[in-house]
Amino acid sequence: MPSSASYARTFTVADFDFSLPAELIAQHPAAERSASRLLDGTGPTPVDRIFRDLPGLLKAGDLLVFNDTQVVKARLFGQKASGGQLEMLIERVLLPLEASDGTAHEVVAHLRVSKKPQVGGRLHMAGGLGRGGFDATFIGRWPDEQGQLFRFRLHGPAGETPYELMARHGHVPLPPYITHTDEADDERRYQTVFARVPGAVAAPTAALHFDESVLAALDARGVQRASVTLHVGAGTFAPMKAGRIEDHVMHHERYAIPPETLQAIADCRARGGRVVAVGTTTVRTLESWARSGETEGDTNIFITPGFGFRVVDMMVTNFHLPQSTLMMLVSAFAGFDHIRALYGHAIEHHYRFFSYGDAMLLSRNPDAAV
């Protein structure tokens, strides 16, 4: 594993770049969830495995922590009053206390349209109200007047909630590097088997590999399970525009950690087990709580090499985009040089990359500990 010297380096965004052949970007999931490949990066040299091997790599008393967020059909199509076509991607449904009219019918969204609407302007989504769809009134930018997102109040038939409107009219918000339009199979496969709390616009992709057979094998081995919720936002795919890492403005995502998960972590520590985070979203949730002490709220935690991890000992993760904040996170966790070597091995051995791709198992570099 890398030495402490790797954390004394000064990194640039370009350090997290790599060349990826286009054919390695997975456009569809593996035929079976647990038939994906698993690159075991817990030792000094990589080992090629299959994902269903994961239970055998863990120990009785370890704790797997999942993100139980549910992907919603957040991509919607509509038109302006003038007839111009538009695409809306709902980033989050505002809670009643956040909504200006005291209801939960306000949303924050990305908008792709030729000309931005005026405050008070109405958009007709999926045909519009009275034509089987619904309308959306533009309220203003979010989180403030300089914000990049748009705030809307939705008007659906019989007061349908935003989640109900999305379920009826929306499309699965597949990542921008997946070239096909969403299909029936994407509704099932771009969703984890334990998705419970609606609100994400991107899947916690490391968890897509788990199926009932793997979960049963984990239970039989004595590996414990717990969950957190972090609603993954579209910002997870946003390229880093800043030239310097320290100038990057991290996106916000909403999270919650139930009391039983906090107890499970304490029990795991007491028995000498390891906390194994399934995905970068779980890592960000747990490490946000460790620093703030808050079990719910918004996080914009930005994890880069040199970060002191307080909770997570191991992690399951997919392969991430070049120059992304997630490349920085896994490099902080397992070590920059180690991750470079693992990615080089994965490319050479034709692993499948990104959301529908293969997975890695990583151990925390001891030099990344507090």
Secondary structure, DSSP 8 states (H G I E B T S, - for coil): ---GGGGGS---GGGG-----GGGB-SS--SSGGGSEEEE-SSSS-EEEEGGGHHHHS-TT-EEEEE-EEE---EEEEEETT--EEEEEEEEE--TTTSTTSSS-EEEEEEEESS---TT-EEEETT-TTTTSEEEEEEEEESSTT-SEEEEEEE-GGG--HHHHHHHH-B----TT--S---HHHHHHSS-TT--EEEESS--GGGGG--HHHHHHHHHHT-EEEEEEE---GGGG-----SSGGG-----EEEE--HHHHHHHHHHHHHT--EEEESHHHHHHHHHHHHH--SEEEE-----TT--BSS-SEEEEE---TT-HHHHHHHHHH-HHHHHHHHHHHHHTT--BSTTS-EEEEE--GGGB-
